[in-house]
């Protein structure tokens, strides 16, 4: 009986470890994540990437996820990493989590993005050409 309990506990631990590993893989597969400069309004480096790293000014970029694109601008929620909230329907200047929306200009950044407009909310960003989740070609603004 003790051996059975030990085996059951080990099986549950392995299952939990696999489930956790799957979650991080899903996070890496998100197509709406954008890392941007977080040095403040006085910084004009406009660094951004679809992968973590440092700004051209040397500081670490901050995680965010695209909640909407308007023209060549992406509107980002910059709350906790992994967040999936949307724009607050009662206050379009904030995310559903209460944080202010951050606007970034995608022009000249090398970021490809979905700009299908209308009611589509793909929010896809990429470091290479491709398709949005809605099937349209990603746009890049030089």
Residue pairs with C-beta under 8 A, 6 or more apart in sequence:
27 82
30 65
31 122
31 123
31 124
31 125
31 126
31 133
32 65
32 66
32 123
32 124
32 125
33 50
33 63
33 64
33 65
33 66
33 125
34 48
34 49
34 50
34 64
34 65
34 66
34 74
34 76
34 104
34 111
34 125
35 48
35 49
35 50
35 51
35 52
35 53
35 61
35 62
35 63
35 64
36 47
36 48
36 61
36 62
36 64
36 76
36 102
36 104
37 43
37 45
37 46
37 47
37 48
37 55
37 57
37 59
37 61
37 62
38 55
38 59
38 60
38 61
38 62
38 78
39 45
39 55
39 57
39 59
43 55
43 57
45 55
45 56
45 57
46 104
46 105
46 108
46 109
47 54
47 55
47 56
47 57
47 61
48 61
48 104
48 106
48 109
48 111
49 61
49 111
49 127
50 111
50 125
50 126
50 127
51 127
52 60
52 61
52 63
53 60
53 61
54 60
54 61
55 61
62 78
63 78
63 81
64 76
64 77
64 78
64 102
65 76
65 77
65 83
65 84
65 123
66 74
66 75
66 76
66 113
66 123
66 124
66 125
67 75
67 76
67 77
67 85
67 86
67 87
67 95
67 101
67 123
68 74
68 75
68 87
68 121
68 123
69 75
69 106
69 113
69 114
69 115
69 123
71 115
72 105
72 106
72 107
72 115
72 141
73 103
73 104
73 105
73 106
74 103
74 104
74 106
74 111
74 113
74 125
75 87
75 101
75 102
75 103
76 101
76 102
76 103
76 104
77 83
77 85
77 86
77 95
77 96
77 97
77 99
77 101
77 102
78 95
78 99
78 102
79 85
79 95
79 97
79 98
79 99
80 97
83 95
83 97
85 95
85 96
85 97
86 95
86 96
86 121
87 94
87 95
87 96
87 101
88 94
88 95
88 96
88 98
92 101
93 100
93 101
94 100
94 101
95 101
106 113
106 141
107 141
107 142
108 141
108 142
110 127
110 140
111 125
111 126
111 127
111 140
112 125
112 126
112 127
112 128
112 129
112 130
112 138
112 139
112 140
113 124
113 125
113 126
113 138
113 139
113 140
114 120
114 122
114 123
114 124
114 125
114 132
114 133
114 134
114 136
114 138
114 139
115 139
116 122
116 132
116 134
116 136
120 132
120 134
122 132
122 133
122 134
122 136
124 132
124 133
124 138
126 138
129 137
129 138
129 140
130 137
130 138
131 137
131 138
132 138
